[in-house]
Amino acid sequence: MLDKRIQEHMRHYIDTEVSTMISENRNITPIDGLRMFLNSETYDMLCDDSLNLWEFSPLAIYDMWENEIKTGDPRNSLYL
């Protein structure tokens, strides 16, 4: 397993990338995109170390978030 610092660095990178995708695709401010992501079940799953979602690409995490918004469950993503 990778060092905890690397996991935290990757999570920060994913947070930044996903919130940017949200803000650009929803035409909202970056801070609102970040708020939407941080308040999601997808983000909670990303923070669950047992799931190792920090290994996924930001695009895959964004797809999970979009599925959560559309269906109510991020697990409907094709990436899972």
HUSUL-V613762 format. One record per residue. N is the residue number from 1. SS is DSSP state (h for helix, s for strand, l for the rest). NEAR is the number of other ideal C-beta (glycine too) atoms within 10 Angstrom. D_FIRST is the distance of its C-alpha to the first C-alpha in whole Angstrom. Layout:
n = <N/N>
ss = <SS/SS>
near = <NEAR/NEAR>
d_first = <D_FIRST/D_FIRST>
//
This chain:
n = <1/2/3/4/5/6/7/8/9/10/11/12/13/14/15/16/17/18/19/20/21/22/23/24/25/26/27/28/29/30/31/32/33/34/35/36/37/38/39/40/41/42/43/44/45/46/47/48/49/50/51/52/53/54/55/56/57/58/59/60/61/62/63/64/65/66/67/68/69/70/71/72/73/74/75/76/77/78/79/80>
ss = <l/l/l/h/h/h/h/h/h/h/h/h/h/h/h/h/h/h/h/h/h/h/h/h/h/h/l/l/l/h/h/h/h/h/h/h/h/h/l/l/h/h/h/h/h/h/h/l/l/l/l/l/h/h/h/l/l/h/h/h/h/h/h/h/h/h/h/h/h/h/h/l/l/h/h/h/l/l/l/l>
near = <7/11/8/9/8/11/15/11/13/17/17/11/12/23/18/14/15/28/23/16/19/22/19/11/11/12/7/14/10/13/10/13/20/19/15/19/23/15/10/19/14/26/24/12/18/25/13/11/12/6/13/12/22/20/11/19/12/17/13/17/27/23/21/27/24/17/19/19/14/9/11/9/13/24/13/14/19/8/15/15>
d_first = <0/4/7/9/11/10/10/13/14/14/15/18/19/19/21/23/23/24/26/28/29/30/32/34/34/36/38/37/36/32/32/33/30/28/30/30/26/25/27/26/24/22/21/20/18/16/16/15/11/11/12/10/13/12/11/15/18/20/23/21/20/24/25/24/26/29/29/28/31/33/33/31/28/25/24/27/25/25/22/21>
//
